[in-house]
Amino acid sequence: MKTVFSRFVKDESGATAIEYGLIAAIIAVGIIAALQGVQSSLKGTFNKISSNVANAN
């Protein structure tokens, strides 16, 4: 029983998956923050395009 517990404590295979998950979460938060900064200019651009298309008819 002692060897099974010591093997479990030394096993680090799951740690890599957790690290990759944390990196992905940090990247996702960065992308969300960047997109929120661009949000108002994108809304203005799409509204301008929409009004130009509506006036073209």
Phi, psi and omega per residue, in radians:
M1 nan -0.612 -3.128
K2 -1.154 -0.655 -3.132
T3 -1.224 -0.613 3.108
V4 -1.127 -0.758 3.134
F5 -1.150 -0.743 -3.135
S6 -1.176 -0.614 3.063
R7 -1.151 -0.685 3.124
F8 -1.126 -0.714 -3.129
V9 -1.184 -0.640 -3.112
K10 -1.410 -0.279 -3.101
D11 -1.246 2.121 -3.110
E12 -2.037 0.297 -3.076
S13 -1.177 -0.566 3.123
G14 -1.349 -0.372 -3.110
A15 -1.134 -0.628 -3.140
T16 -1.124 -0.738 3.121
A17 -1.107 -0.687 3.118
I18 -1.148 -0.719 3.120
E19 -1.093 -0.763 3.107
Y20 -1.107 -0.665 3.099
G21 -1.121 -0.708 3.101
L22 -1.160 -0.696 3.099
I23 -1.096 -0.767 3.122
A24 -1.097 -0.677 3.121
A25 -1.156 -0.705 3.122
I26 -1.141 -0.719 3.103
I27 -1.119 -0.721 3.134
A28 -1.099 -0.730 3.110
V29 -1.108 -0.691 3.097
G30 -1.111 -0.727 3.120
I31 -1.138 -0.748 3.131
I32 -1.087 -0.756 3.136
A33 -1.116 -0.706 3.134
A34 -1.165 -0.706 -3.133
L35 -1.192 -0.567 3.101
Q36 -1.192 -0.528 3.078
G37 -1.240 -0.490 -3.108
V38 -1.621 -0.182 -3.006
Q39 -0.967 -0.819 -3.057
S40 -1.175 -0.681 3.125
S41 -1.210 -0.599 3.085
L42 -1.171 -0.705 3.101
K43 -1.059 -0.759 3.121
G44 -1.101 -0.721 3.130
T45 -1.122 -0.804 -3.123
F46 -1.187 -0.618 3.074
N47 -1.139 -0.688 3.117
K48 -1.128 -0.767 3.113
I49 -1.102 -0.772 -3.118
S50 -1.072 -0.769 -3.137
S51 -1.197 -0.621 3.101
N52 -1.158 -0.689 3.125
V53 -1.198 -0.702 3.142
A54 -1.164 -0.625 3.138
N55 -1.380 -0.286 -3.132
A56 -1.271 -0.442 -3.123
N57 -1.434 nan nan
